[in-house]
Amino acid sequence: MHLISPEQIYRGKDAWSKSIPQIKKLTKRPLLLGKSLSTNNLRNKIYKDLQKQNLDIFISNLEFDCCYEDIERIKSIILKNNCDSIIAAGGGKVLDAGKLLADSLSIPAITIPLSASTCAGWTALSNIYTIRGQFIKDTELKSCPKILILDHSFIKTAPKRTLSSGIADALAKWYESSVTSSKEEDGLVQQAIQISRVLRDQLLIDGENAYKSHPHRNIPWCNVVEGCTLTAGIIGGIGGEKCRTAAAHAIHNAITQIDSTKKPLHGEIVGVGILIQLRLEEMKNNNKLANQSIKQLLVLMKKLNLPTSLAELGIDIFENNNLKKIAEFTCRDKSEIHFLPFKITQQDIIETITNFEKQEIKI
């Protein structure tokens, strides 16, 4: 079964106001879920606007990421107040938590991304973490959100860092799906791969402009934002599991197991994962274009102020047995690394990351 898209999508600068009549039809007692203090003003606006529609609205915030402890705590709040929907407004962790709660309680989910950092507002998938931010697993849901609201006026208030992170995460769609699924005969999978290629090209062309320019009436900014939040979701919806993740995300999931001196965003870690995946392709699958692809990506990543090594993520791989831990988690059973069309061992990961961290690539 393909869970391709949300039932209704509102996008543009007036998306929020245009969506309110439909929200009013769908729910009477929603729970508004958020997290970050930096987006509190936007959530207050959403809350007040829905109050004016005579909706009986409740508010709850995540204390951590999308983790079991928060999910159970908020579930009890929903049940106590007899809420009939969840409106998740925030970044990827908030959107994932809202979808997971709605799925477990069989009530509608409405997603309102407040940054362009991921496509989590689109997908029928939630990533679950520990309270320390360590990846546990991803969970497939019974449906995509009922309504997705991508309001450009909300997104433009987000830090630029979230946009560059979203660009890196969206770029992974091509670099992962093209290597895992290029020989698939399924027409929808092939179409998804081609969409990911077009998205990659658009991000390479417009990414810097979108990142550095003012979003007001800026076509590259609009295209990049919608590419990161909407098109990236379409690819996974049409193409399925193999068009979502491979080595870049497997390495991301492993890196989250390690304590960092910084708090990198999801896409920032995935961006480093793409570079390592390309090096694996070069070393293990004789991909002669991989090094050129790395150089091309590094040019853009540096312009977007994205980290390009584990050291820049705040992780020293040469202490606390970190490298071995990363290799073990990357190569665990059912890891996405095994979607690659060639075998990868823990030693491959250790050697590749060691060489990658030590070398200086000229661009």
N, C-alpha and C positions, 0 to 999 in steps of 0.2 A: 504494500500500500504506500502510495506517495502522499505525504502531507506537504503540499507545495507552498501554500501561502495563507496569510490571514484572510478572513472573509471580507473585510473592508479595510481600505487603506486611504488615509487622508494625508496629503503632503503639500508643502508650500508654506508661505508666510502666514496664512490664515487657517491653517489646518485645524488648530485647536478649536476655534470658534465654530467652524463648519461641522466638527464632529459632535458637538454637544447635543443636538437633537437626537442623534442616533444613540448616544450613550444613555440619554434619558429613556429611550425606548427599551434599552437592554437591561437596565438595572435601576433599583430603587434604594438599595442599601449597600453601596460599594465600600470596600476598604481601600484607602489610598496608601500605597506602600512606597517608601523611599529610604534614603540613607544619609547622603552627604549633606553637611551643613551648607555647603556652597550652593546647593540647589534648593535650599529651603524656601527662598522667595518664590521660585517657580511653583513649587508644590502648594504654597499658600494661595497662589493665584488659582491653581486648579481647584483647590478645596473651596475657595470662595465662589468661584464661577458655578460649581456644581451645587453649592448651597442655595444659590439664587434660583436654581431649577427645582428647588424643594426636594432635593435628594437627601436622604438620611445618611450622611457620609461619615466614616470613621477613619482614623489615621493611625498608622504604625510604621516604625522604622527598623531596618535591620541594624543589629549591633555589630555584626561581623560581615562576612561575605555570604554567599548562598550556601549555608551550612545546615546540617540537620537540627542543631540546637535552635537556630533562629526559626527554621521552618516549623518546628513543633510549637514554639512559643507563640508565633503569630497565628498558627492554625487554631490554637485555643481561643485567641481573641476573636477570630472570624466566627467560630462556632458559638461563642458566648453572645455575640451581638447579631447573630443570624444574618450575616452579610451574604449578599447574593451575587457578588462579583468582586474581582480584584483589579484595581487600576495601579499598575506598576509604573512609576515615573522616576527615571534615573539612568544609571549606566548599566553595563551588561550584567553585573551580579544582581542588581535589583530586578531587572527584567527577567532573569532566569529564575529568581526566587518567586516572583509573582506568578510566572507561568507554572512552576512546579506546584505551588500552593493551589492554584486554580484547578490544575489537573487532578491533584489528589482529592479535592473536594467536589469535583465535577460541577464547577461553576465557571462562568466566562472569565477570560483574561483580556484585559485591555492594556496594551503597552504604549508608553509614551517615552521614547528615548530622549534624554536630555543632553546627549552628546553623540558624536558620530564615531564612537570608539569601537563598536561592534555591530554585528547584524542580529544580536540577541532579541531585538524587538520583533523579528520576523519568524523565527524558527520554532519548530516543535521539538525543542531540545533544551535541556538545562544542564549546566555543569555544576557539580557539587564539590564543595571544598570543606576543609576543616576550619575551625575557628581561627587557626593561624594562617589560613590562606593557602594550604596545601591541597592540590587537586586530588580528589578521590575517584570520581568517575563522571561520565555523562549519562544522562537519563533521557530516553526517548519518551515523548509525551503523546497523548491521544489525539492532539490537534494543535494547529497553530493558533495564535491569539485570534479572538473574534474581531477585534479592531486594533489596528496599528495607526498611531498618530505621529507623524514626523513634521513637527512645526518648525520651520526654519528660524522663526524668531526665538524659539527656545534653544535651538542648537547653537545659534550664534553667540550665546552667552557663555558657552563652555570654554574652558582653557584650550589654547592651541595645541597643547600636548595631547589632548584626547583625539584631535583630528589626525595628527601624525601617527598616533597609535592605531587608529582605525584604518588608515591607509596601509600600514604594514600588515594588519590582520586580513584586510581584503585582498592584498597582493598574494597572500598565501593560497588563495583559491586556485590560482593558475599554477603556481609552482608545485602544489600538492596534487591537484586533480590531473594535471597533464602527465605526471609520471606514474600515477597509480592506475589511471583509467584510459589511457590513450588507445589501448588495444581492445577496449570493450566494444562489442557490436551493438549494444543497445543504443537506439537513436537518441533517446532523451539524454542519456549520459554524454554522448558526443556533443549534443547541442549545449549542454551545461558547460562542457569544457570550452567550447568556442565562446560562450558568453564570458567565461572567466578570462579568456585571452583578450577579448575586447575591453573588459574591465581593467585588466593589467595595463593595457596600452593607454587607456584614459587616465589612469592614476599616474603613470610615468610622465605623461604629457602635461597634465593639469595639477598634479599633486603639489608641486612647489608653489605655483601661483595661488592655489586655494589656501595653502598654509600661511603664506606671507601677506596676502591681500585682505582688504576689509570685505566681509561677507555681504554688505549691502549691495544688492543688485549685481552680484558678481556671478556670472554664469559658470566659470570653472569651479567656484566654491560650491554652488548648488549641485553641480554634477558629481563632484567628488563626495560630498556629504551623502547624496542619495546612492551613489555607488557603494559606499562603505556600509550603509545601513539597510538598503533595499536590494540592490543588485546582488550583493554577496549572499543575501538570504535566498534569493531566487535560485542561485546556482546550487546550493545545498538542497533546496526543495525539489528541483527538477532532477538533479543528478544522484541524490541519495547519499548514503554514507561515504562512499569513496570520493565524492566530490566535496566533502567537507574537510577532512583532515588526513594527514599522513605524518611524515617525519617532523615537519616544523612544529606541529601541535603536540606530537609525542614528546619532543624535546622540551617544549613549553611546560607540559605537565610534569616532567621530571625536574625542571629547574625550580618549579614552585615548591618542591620538597626541601629546598635548601634555604637556610636563613640568609637574608640579603641585608646589606647596610643601607640599601635604598628600598623603596616600595614601587617596583616597576609595574606598569600597566600591562594588561593581557597582550595587547598588540605589540608592545615594545619587546616582550619576551619572544613572541611569535616571529618578529622580524629577525632576531638573532637566530631563531630556529630555522628560518628559510636559508640563511647563509650557511649554516652547518649542514642542512640537507643537501644543498648544492655541492658542498665539498664531499659529502658522502657519495653523491652521484658521480662525481669526478673520479674518486678513488676506487669505488666498488663496481661502478657500472660503465666506466670508460666514457662518461659524458664529456666530450671535448669542448662543449660550449658552456660548461658549468662555470669555469673561471671567468669567462666574459660576462656571464649573467651576474656573478658576484660583483664584479667591478661596476656594472651598470646599476645594480641596486645600491651599492655603497655611495655612489654619487648622489642619488636621491635621498637616501637615509641620512647622510650628513647634512644636506640642505634642510631636512625636516627635524634636525636635532634628535634623531633616534639613536639609541645605543647600538653599537655594531659588534659587541663582544660580551662575554659573560662578565668580564671585569667591569665593563661600563654599566652592567646591570647591578653592580654591587656585590658580585660573587667571586671569591678567590677559589678557583678549582683545585689549587695545590695545597689546601688546608682542610682539616676536619674530614678527610676522606670524601670530600665533596664530589670529586670526579667519579669515583666508584658508585656512589649513591645515584648520581645522575644516570650512569650507564645501566645500572640495575633496574631503575624505574622505567627508563626508556624502552628497555628490551623485555619487560615483564610480559606474561601471557596476556593476550587480547589487546596489547598496545597497538596504536595506530601505525607504529613503525613497521609492523608486519604487512601493511598494505603495499609497501614498496615491492617492485617486481624482482628484487634481488635480496639475498639474505643479509641481515645485519646482526652482528654479535656485540656483546658488551665490549669486547676488545676493540672492535671497530669504532665504537662511540668514544672510548677512552683515547685512542690514537688520533682520531679526527679532531676532537675538541682540544686535545693537547697541542696539536700542530696549529690549529686555528687560533688559539689564544696567543701562541708565541710568534706567529708570523705577522708581518706588516705588508698589507696588500697595497700596491701602488695603483692609484686611479687617475 
